[in-house]
Amino acid sequence: MVPGYFGFLANIVTQNYPASSFITRRTLGWEPARPGLLADLDNGHYFSAD
């Protein structure tokens, strides 16, 4: 299905490309000030207590 759907882009979209914020942090002088995703989700306020 992938080659038929993505055509010539199938090879690109099926690869695993790691991502990093290093260039953004270095270029803009940005440093995250809030908790990471998993720590934020563990905080629990996104989910009901049902």
Helices and strands as residue ranges (DSSP letters): H 2-6, G 7-9, H 10-13, H 22-28, H 37-42
